[in-house]
Amino acid sequence: MDRKRREESAIKDRIKEKQNEKSEGMERVVLTRLHLSASALKYLALLAMTADHIAVICRPVPGFRTFGDLAFPLFAFLLVEGFFHTRDRRCYGRRLLLAAVVSEIPYDLAFSGRWMDAQHQNVCLTFFLALVAMELLERYGNGIWEKLVLTAVFCTLTEAAGADGGAWGMGMVLAFYFCVIGNSGTNVPKHILFHEKTAGVFMKMIAAVLIGTFAWQEPLWVLALTAVCFMLYDGSRGRSRFRSFFYVYYPAHLLTLYFVGKWLG
């Protein structure tokens, strides 16, 4: 009788162990699925940008402009990540500059209805200037005054050029950059600051607050959602088969939306 009870107890224990293992496995799967790679953030930013442009160029759609506010902070964050992780910064800069040139006519047509609008430039120029600014900060921004002067110069230049985002856009990119290099003197490598739980969480939250410069007229959930995206970023590149997809998609979607807007009247 005692032997039978022991066998039944052993069977119950094994069943509980299997259930616990299954539960833990499901939790790991859920946590894994919640992680976002750089590619996932990029596609989310593209989706948000497209929604915003549909509402501006074609027809106002409730919620699209608000959702679109996610785009710039995500792209700014990814630009800084790309700056630190790219194998060739010059090639990275050339791609951005080429995209800025190619996208200018589609951008002007979509937003002003003219072939050329010297007062407004597309966001690729903003990101190209930000890349140049970060490179100069790496070389010459040794002291606080050098950093302040270079930041002021490029914010002013971006605003004067009429580049999308203006001084606030440049300021946001450089704020992310300073968050990354802000751990000098610690043992945490700067290029993993945003991925290291022990040192990165606090800096991510500081960076997320900067979104307020763009979303100050929008609901608080926009800030919260963007902050969540940063917190879920796992530092991996993700699938990079379509590395140049953005450079083609950006001018192409502007032209497409321009013609759709004309067709809709």
DOLO-965190 format. One line per 2 residues: number of its first residue (from 1); for each residue x, y, z of N, C-alpha, C. Coordinates in nm, 2 decimals. Layout:
NUM> X,Y,Z,X,Y,Z,X,Y,Z; ...
END
This chain:
1> 0.08,-0.12,0.00,0.00,0.00,0.00,0.09,0.13,0.00; 0.19,0.12,0.09,0.28,0.24,0.09,0.36,0.26,-0.04
3> 0.39,0.14,-0.10,0.46,0.15,-0.23,0.38,0.21,-0.34; 0.25,0.18,-0.34,0.15,0.23,-0.44,0.14,0.38,-0.42
5> 0.13,0.42,-0.29,0.12,0.57,-0.27,0.25,0.64,-0.31; 0.36,0.58,-0.28,0.49,0.65,-0.33,0.49,0.66,-0.48
7> 0.45,0.56,-0.55,0.45,0.56,-0.70,0.35,0.67,-0.75; 0.23,0.68,-0.68,0.14,0.78,-0.72,0.19,0.92,-0.70
9> 0.26,0.93,-0.58,0.32,1.06,-0.55,0.43,1.10,-0.64; 0.51,1.00,-0.68,0.62,1.03,-0.78,0.56,1.07,-0.91
11> 0.45,1.00,-0.95,0.39,1.04,-1.08,0.34,1.18,-1.08; 0.27,1.22,-0.97,0.22,1.35,-0.95,0.33,1.46,-0.96
13> 0.45,1.42,-0.89,0.56,1.52,-0.89,0.61,1.54,-1.03; 0.62,1.43,-1.11,0.67,1.44,-1.25,0.58,1.52,-1.33
15> 0.45,1.50,-1.31,0.35,1.58,-1.39,0.36,1.73,-1.35; 0.38,1.76,-1.22,0.40,1.90,-1.18,0.53,1.96,-1.24
17> 0.64,1.88,-1.25,0.76,1.93,-1.30,0.75,1.96,-1.45; 0.67,1.87,-1.52,0.65,1.90,-1.66,0.57,2.02,-1.69
19> 0.47,2.04,-1.60,0.38,2.16,-1.61,0.46,2.29,-1.59; 0.55,2.28,-1.49,0.63,2.40,-1.45,0.73,2.43,-1.57
21> 0.79,2.32,-1.63,0.88,2.34,-1.74,0.81,2.40,-1.86; 0.68,2.35,-1.88,0.60,2.40,-1.99,0.57,2.55,-1.97
23> 0.53,2.58,-1.84,0.50,2.72,-1.81,0.62,2.81,-1.83; 0.74,2.77,-1.78,0.86,2.85,-1.79,0.90,2.87,-1.94
25> 0.88,2.76,-2.01,0.91,2.77,-2.16,0.82,2.87,-2.23; 0.69,2.87,-2.19,0.60,2.97,-2.25,0.64,3.11,-2.21
27> 0.68,3.13,-2.09,0.72,3.26,-2.04,0.84,3.31,-2.12; 0.94,3.21,-2.14,1.06,3.25,-2.22,1.02,3.29,-2.36
29> 0.92,3.21,-2.42,0.88,3.24,-2.56,0.82,3.38,-2.56; 0.73,3.41,-2.46,0.66,3.54,-2.46,0.77,3.65,-2.45
31> 0.86,3.63,-2.36,0.97,3.73,-2.34,1.05,3.75,-2.47; 1.08,3.64,-2.53,1.16,3.65,-2.66,1.08,3.72,-2.76
33> 0.95,3.70,-2.77,0.87,3.76,-2.87,0.86,3.91,-2.84; 0.87,3.95,-2.72,0.86,4.09,-2.68,0.98,4.17,-2.72
35> 1.09,4.10,-2.75,1.21,4.17,-2.78,1.20,4.23,-2.92; 1.26,4.35,-2.94,1.26,4.41,-3.07,1.40,4.43,-3.12
37> 1.43,4.39,-3.25,1.56,4.41,-3.31,1.56,4.55,-3.38; 1.68,4.59,-3.43,1.69,4.71,-3.50,1.60,4.71,-3.62
39> 1.59,4.59,-3.69,1.51,4.58,-3.81,1.36,4.60,-3.77; 1.32,4.54,-3.66,1.18,4.56,-3.62,1.15,4.70,-3.59
41> 1.24,4.77,-3.52,1.22,4.91,-3.49,1.21,4.99,-3.62; 1.29,4.96,-3.72,1.29,5.03,-3.84,1.16,5.02,-3.92
43> 1.11,4.89,-3.92,0.98,4.87,-3.99,0.87,4.94,-3.92; 0.87,4.94,-3.78,0.77,5.01,-3.71,0.78,5.16,-3.74
45> 0.90,5.21,-3.75,0.91,5.36,-3.78,0.86,5.39,-3.92; 0.89,5.30,-4.01,0.84,5.31,-4.15,0.69,5.31,-4.15
47> 0.63,5.23,-4.08,0.48,5.22,-4.07,0.43,5.35,-4.01; 0.49,5.39,-3.91,0.44,5.52,-3.84,0.46,5.64,-3.94
49> 0.57,5.64,-4.00,0.60,5.75,-4.10,0.49,5.75,-4.21; 0.47,5.63,-4.26,0.37,5.62,-4.37,0.23,5.67,-4.33
51> 0.19,5.62,-4.21,0.06,5.67,-4.16,0.05,5.82,-4.15; 0.16,5.88,-4.10,0.16,6.02,-4.08,0.15,6.09,-4.22
53> 0.22,6.04,-4.32,0.22,6.10,-4.45,0.09,6.08,-4.52; 0.02,5.97,-4.50,-0.11,5.95,-4.56,-0.20,6.06,-4.50
55> -0.20,6.08,-4.37,-0.29,6.18,-4.31,-0.26,6.32,-4.36; -0.13,6.35,-4.39,-0.09,6.49,-4.44,-0.11,6.51,-4.59
57> -0.07,6.41,-4.67,-0.07,6.43,-4.81,-0.20,6.39,-4.87; -0.26,6.28,-4.83,-0.39,6.24,-4.89,-0.51,6.29,-4.82
59> -0.55,6.23,-4.71,-0.66,6.27,-4.63,-0.64,6.25,-4.49; -0.69,6.34,-4.40,-0.68,6.32,-4.26,-0.75,6.19,-4.21
61> -0.68,6.11,-4.14,-0.73,5.98,-4.08,-0.72,5.99,-3.93; -0.82,5.97,-3.86,-0.81,5.98,-3.71,-0.70,5.89,-3.65
63> -0.61,5.94,-3.58,-0.51,5.86,-3.51,-0.38,5.85,-3.59; -0.39,5.87,-3.72,-0.27,5.85,-3.80,-0.16,5.95,-3.77
65> -0.19,6.08,-3.75,-0.09,6.18,-3.71,-0.03,6.14,-3.58; -0.11,6.10,-3.48,-0.06,6.07,-3.35,0.03,5.95,-3.36
67> -0.01,5.84,-3.43,0.08,5.73,-3.45,0.20,5.76,-3.52; 0.19,5.86,-3.61,0.31,5.90,-3.69,0.42,5.97,-3.60
69> 0.38,6.02,-3.48,0.48,6.08,-3.40,0.58,5.98,-3.35; 0.56,5.85,-3.36,0.66,5.76,-3.32,0.78,5.75,-3.42
71> 0.76,5.80,-3.54,0.85,5.77,-3.64,0.99,5.85,-3.62; 0.98,5.98,-3.59,1.11,6.05,-3.58,1.20,6.00,-3.47
73> 1.14,5.99,-3.35,1.23,5.94,-3.24,1.29,5.80,-3.26; 1.21,5.71,-3.33,1.27,5.58,-3.36,1.38,5.59,-3.46
75> 1.36,5.67,-3.57,1.46,5.69,-3.67,1.59,5.76,-3.61; 1.56,5.86,-3.52,1.68,5.92,-3.46,1.76,5.83,-3.38
77> 1.69,5.74,-3.30,1.76,5.64,-3.22,1.84,5.54,-3.31; 1.78,5.50,-3.42,1.84,5.40,-3.51,1.96,5.46,-3.58
79> 1.95,5.59,-3.61,2.07,5.66,-3.67,2.19,5.66,-3.58; 2.17,5.68,-3.45,2.28,5.68,-3.35,2.33,5.54,-3.34
81> 2.24,5.44,-3.33,2.28,5.30,-3.33,2.37,5.27,-3.45; 2.32,5.31,-3.57,2.39,5.28,-3.69,2.53,5.35,-3.70
83> 2.54,5.47,-3.64,2.66,5.54,-3.64,2.77,5.47,-3.56; 2.73,5.40,-3.45,2.83,5.33,-3.37,2.85,5.19,-3.42
85> 2.76,5.13,-3.50,2.77,4.99,-3.54,2.81,4.97,-3.68; 2.80,5.08,-3.77,2.83,5.06,-3.91,2.98,5.03,-3.93
87> 3.01,4.95,-4.03,3.15,4.92,-4.07,3.22,5.04,-4.14; 3.14,5.12,-4.21,3.20,5.23,-4.29,3.11,5.35,-4.28
89> 3.15,5.45,-4.19,3.07,5.57,-4.17,3.06,5.65,-4.30; 3.16,5.65,-4.38,3.16,5.73,-4.50,3.06,5.68,-4.59
91> 3.05,5.55,-4.61,2.95,5.49,-4.69,2.81,5.51,-4.64; 2.80,5.51,-4.51,2.67,5.54,-4.45,2.63,5.68,-4.48
93> 2.72,5.77,-4.47,2.69,5.91,-4.50,2.66,5.94,-4.65; 2.73,5.87,-4.73,2.70,5.88,-4.88,2.56,5.83,-4.91
95> 2.52,5.72,-4.85,2.38,5.67,-4.87,2.28,5.77,-4.83; 2.30,5.83,-4.71,2.20,5.93,-4.66,2.20,6.06,-4.75
97> 2.32,6.10,-4.80,2.32,6.22,-4.88,2.26,6.19,-5.02; 2.28,6.08,-5.07,2.22,6.04,-5.20,2.07,6.03,-5.18
99> 2.03,5.97,-5.07,1.88,5.96,-5.05,1.82,6.10,-5.03; 1.89,6.19,-4.97,1.84,6.33,-4.96,1.83,6.40,-5.09
101> 1.92,6.38,-5.18,1.91,6.44,-5.31,1.80,6.38,-5.40; 1.80,6.24,-5.40,1.69,6.17,-5.48,1.55,6.20,-5.43
103> 1.54,6.22,-5.29,1.41,6.23,-5.23,1.35,6.37,-5.24; 1.44,6.47,-5.27,1.39,6.61,-5.26,1.28,6.65,-5.35
105> 1.28,6.61,-5.48,1.17,6.64,-5.56,1.04,6.57,-5.52; 1.04,6.44,-5.49,0.92,6.37,-5.44,0.87,6.44,-5.31
107> 0.96,6.48,-5.22,0.93,6.55,-5.10,0.86,6.68,-5.12; 0.91,6.76,-5.21,0.86,6.89,-5.25,0.72,6.88,-5.31
109> 0.71,6.78,-5.41,0.58,6.76,-5.47,0.47,6.71,-5.37; 0.51,6.63,-5.28,0.41,6.57,-5.18,0.37,6.68,-5.09
111> 0.46,6.76,-5.04,0.42,6.85,-4.93,0.39,7.00,-4.97; 0.44,7.04,-5.09,0.42,7.17,-5.13,0.35,7.18,-5.27
113> 0.35,7.07,-5.34,0.29,7.07,-5.47,0.37,7.13,-5.58; 0.50,7.16,-5.55,0.59,7.22,-5.64,0.71,7.12,-5.66
115> 0.77,7.14,-5.78,0.89,7.05,-5.81,1.00,7.09,-5.72; 1.02,7.21,-5.69,1.13,7.25,-5.60,1.08,7.35,-5.50
117> 1.11,7.33,-5.37,1.07,7.42,-5.27,1.20,7.44,-5.18; 1.27,7.55,-5.20,1.39,7.58,-5.13,1.38,7.60,-4.99
119> 1.26,7.62,-4.94,1.24,7.65,-4.80,1.23,7.53,-4.71; 1.20,7.41,-4.77,1.18,7.29,-4.69,1.26,7.18,-4.76
121> 1.33,7.10,-4.67,1.42,6.99,-4.72,1.37,6.86,-4.64; 1.40,6.75,-4.71,1.35,6.62,-4.65,1.44,6.58,-4.53
123> 1.38,6.48,-4.46,1.45,6.43,-4.34,1.58,6.36,-4.36; 1.60,6.31,-4.48,1.73,6.25,-4.50,1.85,6.35,-4.49
125> 1.82,6.48,-4.53,1.92,6.58,-4.51,1.95,6.61,-4.36; 1.84,6.60,-4.28,1.85,6.62,-4.13,1.94,6.51,-4.08
127> 1.92,6.39,-4.12,2.00,6.27,-4.07,2.14,6.28,-4.12; 2.16,6.32,-4.24,2.30,6.34,-4.30,2.38,6.44,-4.21
129> 2.32,6.55,-4.19,2.38,6.66,-4.11,2.41,6.61,-3.97; 2.32,6.53,-3.91,2.34,6.47,-3.78,2.45,6.37,-3.78
131> 2.47,6.30,-3.88,2.58,6.20,-3.89,2.71,6.28,-3.90; 2.72,6.39,-3.98,2.84,6.47,-3.98,2.86,6.53,-3.84
133> 2.76,6.58,-3.78,2.78,6.64,-3.64,2.83,6.53,-3.55; 2.79,6.41,-3.55,2.84,6.31,-3.46,2.98,6.27,-3.49
135> 3.02,6.27,-3.61,3.16,6.25,-3.65,3.25,6.36,-3.60; 3.21,6.48,-3.62,3.29,6.59,-3.57,3.29,6.59,-3.41
137> 3.19,6.55,-3.35,3.19,6.54,-3.20,3.28,6.43,-3.16; 3.29,6.33,-3.23,3.39,6.22,-3.20,3.53,6.27,-3.21
139> 3.56,6.35,-3.31,3.69,6.40,-3.33,3.73,6.52,-3.25; 3.64,6.61,-3.24,3.68,6.74,-3.17,3.60,6.77,-3.05
141> 3.50,6.69,-3.01,3.42,6.73,-2.90,3.48,6.67,-2.77; 3.60,6.71,-2.74,3.67,6.66,-2.62,3.61,6.72,-2.49
143> 3.58,6.85,-2.49,3.54,6.92,-2.37,3.39,6.96,-2.39; 3.34,7.01,-2.28,3.20,7.05,-2.27,3.17,7.17,-2.37
145> 3.26,7.26,-2.38,3.24,7.38,-2.46,3.24,7.34,-2.61; 3.33,7.25,-2.65,3.34,7.20,-2.78,3.21,7.13,-2.82
147> 3.15,7.05,-2.73,3.03,6.98,-2.75,2.91,7.08,-2.77; 2.91,7.18,-2.68,2.80,7.28,-2.69,2.81,7.36,-2.82
149> 2.93,7.40,-2.86,2.94,7.48,-2.98,2.90,7.40,-3.10; 2.95,7.28,-3.11,2.92,7.20,-3.23,2.77,7.17,-3.23
151> 2.71,7.14,-3.12,2.56,7.12,-3.11,2.48,7.24,-3.16; 2.52,7.36,-3.11,2.46,7.48,-3.14,2.47,7.51,-3.29
153> 2.59,7.49,-3.35,2.61,7.51,-3.49,2.52,7.42,-3.58; 2.52,7.30,-3.54,2.44,7.21,-3.63,2.29,7.22,-3.61
155> 2.25,7.26,-3.49,2.11,7.28,-3.47,2.06,7.41,-3.55; 2.15,7.51,-3.55,2.12,7.63,-3.63,2.13,7.60,-3.78
157> 2.22,7.52,-3.82,2.24,7.49,-3.96,2.12,7.41,-4.01; 2.07,7.32,-3.93,1.95,7.24,-3.97,1.83,7.32,-3.98
159> 1.81,7.41,-3.89,1.70,7.51,-3.89,1.70,7.60,-4.01; 1.82,7.66,-4.03,1.84,7.75,-4.14,1.82,7.68,-4.28
161> 1.85,7.56,-4.29,1.84,7.48,-4.42,1.69,7.44,-4.44; 1.61,7.46,-4.34,1.47,7.41,-4.35,1.45,7.26,-4.36
163> 1.55,7.19,-4.30,1.54,7.05,-4.30,1.43,7.00,-4.21; 1.37,6.89,-4.24,1.26,6.84,-4.17,1.30,6.81,-4.02
165> 1.22,6.86,-3.93,1.26,6.84,-3.79,1.33,6.96,-3.73; 1.41,7.03,-3.82,1.47,7.15,-3.78,1.57,7.13,-3.66
167> 1.58,7.24,-3.58,1.68,7.24,-3.47,1.63,7.13,-3.36; 1.50,7.11,-3.34,1.45,7.01,-3.25,1.49,6.87,-3.29
169> 1.48,6.85,-3.42,1.52,6.72,-3.48,1.66,6.69,-3.46; 1.75,6.78,-3.49,1.89,6.77,-3.47,1.92,6.75,-3.32
171> 1.85,6.83,-3.24,1.88,6.82,-3.10,1.84,6.68,-3.04; 1.74,6.62,-3.10,1.70,6.49,-3.05,1.80,6.38,-3.08
173> 1.85,6.39,-3.21,1.95,6.29,-3.25,2.08,6.31,-3.16; 2.12,6.43,-3.14,2.24,6.45,-3.06,2.22,6.42,-2.92
175> 2.10,6.43,-2.87,2.07,6.39,-2.73,2.08,6.24,-2.71; 2.04,6.17,-2.81,2.06,6.02,-2.81,2.21,5.99,-2.81
177> 2.28,6.06,-2.89,2.42,6.04,-2.90,2.49,6.07,-2.77; 2.46,6.18,-2.70,2.52,6.21,-2.57,2.48,6.11,-2.47
179> 2.36,6.05,-2.48,2.32,5.94,-2.39,2.41,5.82,-2.40; 2.45,5.79,-2.52,2.53,5.68,-2.55,2.67,5.70,-2.49
181> 2.73,5.82,-2.51,2.86,5.84,-2.47,2.87,5.89,-2.32; 2.75,5.90,-2.26,2.74,5.96,-2.13,2.79,5.87,-2.02
183> 2.83,5.75,-2.05,2.88,5.66,-1.95,3.03,5.65,-1.95; 3.10,5.75,-2.00,3.25,5.75,-2.00,3.30,5.75,-1.85
185> 3.40,5.67,-1.83,3.45,5.65,-1.69,3.39,5.53,-1.62; 3.29,5.47,-1.68,3.24,5.34,-1.63,3.30,5.22,-1.70
187> 3.26,5.11,-1.66,3.31,4.98,-1.72,3.22,4.93,-1.83; 3.11,5.00,-1.86,3.02,4.96,-1.96,3.05,5.02,-2.09
189> 3.08,4.94,-2.19,3.11,4.99,-2.33,3.00,5.08,-2.38; 3.04,5.19,-2.44,2.94,5.29,-2.49,2.84,5.23,-2.59
191> 2.89,5.13,-2.67,2.81,5.09,-2.78,2.70,4.99,-2.73; 2.70,4.95,-2.61,2.59,4.86,-2.56,2.51,4.93,-2.45
193> 2.53,5.06,-2.43,2.46,5.13,-2.33,2.31,5.11,-2.33; 2.26,5.11,-2.45,2.11,5.10,-2.46,2.07,4.95,-2.45
195> 2.16,4.86,-2.44,2.12,4.72,-2.43,2.15,4.66,-2.30; 2.23,4.72,-2.22,2.28,4.67,-2.09,2.18,4.71,-1.98
197> 2.12,4.61,-1.92,2.02,4.64,-1.82,2.08,4.72,-1.70; 2.20,4.68,-1.66,2.26,4.75,-1.54,2.29,4.89,-1.56
199> 2.31,4.94,-1.69,2.35,5.07,-1.71,2.26,5.14,-1.81; 2.18,5.07,-1.89,2.11,5.13,-2.00,1.97,5.17,-1.97
201> 1.90,5.11,-1.87,1.76,5.14,-1.85,1.74,5.28,-1.81; 1.82,5.33,-1.72,1.81,5.47,-1.68,1.83,5.57,-1.80
203> 1.93,5.54,-1.88,1.96,5.63,-1.99,1.85,5.62,-2.10; 1.79,5.50,-2.11,1.68,5.49,-2.21,1.56,5.57,-2.17
205> 1.54,5.57,-2.04,1.42,5.65,-1.99,1.45,5.80,-2.01; 1.57,5.84,-1.99,1.61,5.98,-2.01,1.59,6.02,-2.16
207> 1.63,5.93,-2.24,1.62,5.95,-2.39,1.47,5.96,-2.43; 1.39,5.87,-2.37,1.25,5.86,-2.40,1.18,6.00,-2.37
209> 1.22,6.06,-2.26,1.16,6.19,-2.22,1.18,6.29,-2.33; 1.29,6.28,-2.41,1.32,6.38,-2.51,1.21,6.38,-2.62
211> 1.13,6.27,-2.63,1.03,6.27,-2.73,0.92,6.38,-2.70; 0.92,6.43,-2.58,0.83,6.53,-2.55,0.84,6.66,-2.64
213> 0.96,6.68,-2.69,0.98,6.79,-2.78,0.90,6.78,-2.90; 0.87,6.66,-2.94,0.78,6.64,-3.06,0.64,6.61,-3.03
215> 0.62,6.55,-2.91,0.48,6.50,-2.88,0.41,6.58,-2.77; 0.46,6.71,-2.75,0.40,6.78,-2.64,0.25,6.82,-2.66
217> 0.20,6.81,-2.78,0.06,6.83,-2.81,-0.02,6.70,-2.82; 0.05,6.59,-2.80,-0.01,6.46,-2.82,-0.04,6.39,-2.69
219> -0.12,6.29,-2.69,-0.16,6.22,-2.57,-0.03,6.15,-2.51; -0.04,6.13,-2.38,0.08,6.08,-2.31,0.11,5.94,-2.35
221> 0.01,5.86,-2.41,0.04,5.73,-2.45,0.14,5.72,-2.56; 0.16,5.83,-2.64,0.26,5.83,-2.75,0.40,5.83,-2.68
223> 0.42,5.90,-2.58,0.54,5.90,-2.51,0.57,5.76,-2.45; 0.46,5.71,-2.39,0.48,5.58,-2.32,0.51,5.47,-2.42
225> 0.44,5.47,-2.54,0.46,5.36,-2.64,0.61,5.37,-2.70; 0.65,5.49,-2.72,0.79,5.51,-2.77,0.89,5.46,-2.67
227> 0.87,5.49,-2.54,0.96,5.45,-2.44,0.96,5.30,-2.43; 0.84,5.23,-2.45,0.84,5.09,-2.44,0.92,5.03,-2.56
229> 0.91,5.09,-2.67,0.99,5.04,-2.79,1.14,5.04,-2.76; 1.18,5.15,-2.69,1.32,5.16,-2.66,1.36,5.05,-2.55
231> 1.27,5.03,-2.46,1.30,4.93,-2.35,1.30,4.79,-2.40; 1.23,4.76,-2.51,1.22,4.63,-2.57,1.33,4.60,-2.67
233> 1.41,4.70,-2.70,1.51,4.69,-2.80,1.62,4.60,-2.74; 1.66,4.49,-2.81,1.75,4.40,-2.75,1.90,4.41,-2.81
235> 1.92,4.51,-2.89,2.05,4.54,-2.94,2.09,4.46,-3.06; 2.01,4.37,-3.11,2.04,4.29,-3.23,2.00,4.36,-3.35
237> 2.07,4.33,-3.46,2.04,4.39,-3.59,1.91,4.34,-3.65; 1.88,4.21,-3.63,1.77,4.15,-3.70,1.80,4.11,-3.84
239> 1.70,4.08,-3.92,1.73,4.05,-4.06,1.77,4.17,-4.14; 1.88,4.16,-4.21,1.93,4.28,-4.28,1.93,4.26,-4.43
241> 1.84,4.17,-4.48,1.83,4.15,-4.62,1.80,4.27,-4.70; 1.72,4.36,-4.64,1.67,4.47,-4.71,1.73,4.60,-4.64
243> 1.87,4.60,-4.63,1.94,4.71,-4.57,1.91,4.84,-4.64; 1.90,4.84,-4.77,1.88,4.97,-4.84,1.73,4.99,-4.87
245> 1.64,4.92,-4.81,1.50,4.93,-4.84,1.45,5.07,-4.81; 1.49,5.13,-4.69,1.45,5.27,-4.66,1.48,5.37,-4.77
247> 1.60,5.36,-4.82,1.65,5.46,-4.92,1.57,5.45,-5.05; 1.51,5.34,-5.08,1.42,5.33,-5.19,1.28,5.36,-5.16
249> 1.24,5.31,-5.04,1.10,5.33,-5.00,1.06,5.47,-4.97; 1.15,5.55,-4.91,1.12,5.69,-4.88,1.08,5.77,-5.00
251> 1.16,5.79,-5.10,1.11,5.87,-5.22,0.99,5.80,-5.29; 0.99,5.67,-5.29,0.89,5.60,-5.37,0.75,5.62,-5.30
253> 0.75,5.61,-5.17,0.62,5.63,-5.10,0.57,5.77,-5.11; 0.66,5.87,-5.11,0.62,6.01,-5.13,0.56,6.03,-5.26
255> 0.62,5.98,-5.37,0.56,6.00,-5.50,0.43,5.93,-5.51; 0.42,5.81,-5.46,0.29,5.73,-5.46,0.18,5.81,-5.39
257> 0.21,5.86,-5.27,0.11,5.93,-5.20,0.07,6.07,-5.27; 0.17,6.13,-5.33,0.14,6.25,-5.41,0.04,6.23,-5.52
259> 0.06,6.12,-5.59,-0.04,6.09,-5.70,-0.17,6.04,-5.65; -0.17,5.97,-5.54,-0.30,5.93,-5.47,-0.37,6.05,-5.42
261> -0.30,6.14,-5.37,-0.36,6.27,-5.32,-0.42,6.35,-5.43; -0.35,6.35,-5.55,-0.40,6.43,-5.66,-0.53,6.36,-5.71
263> -0.53,6.22,-5.71,-0.64,6.15,-5.76,-0.76,6.17,-5.67; -0.74,6.17,-5.54,-0.85,6.19,-5.45,-0.90,6.33,-5.45
265> -0.82,6.42,-5.50,-0.86,6.56,-5.51,-0.85,6.63,-5.38
END
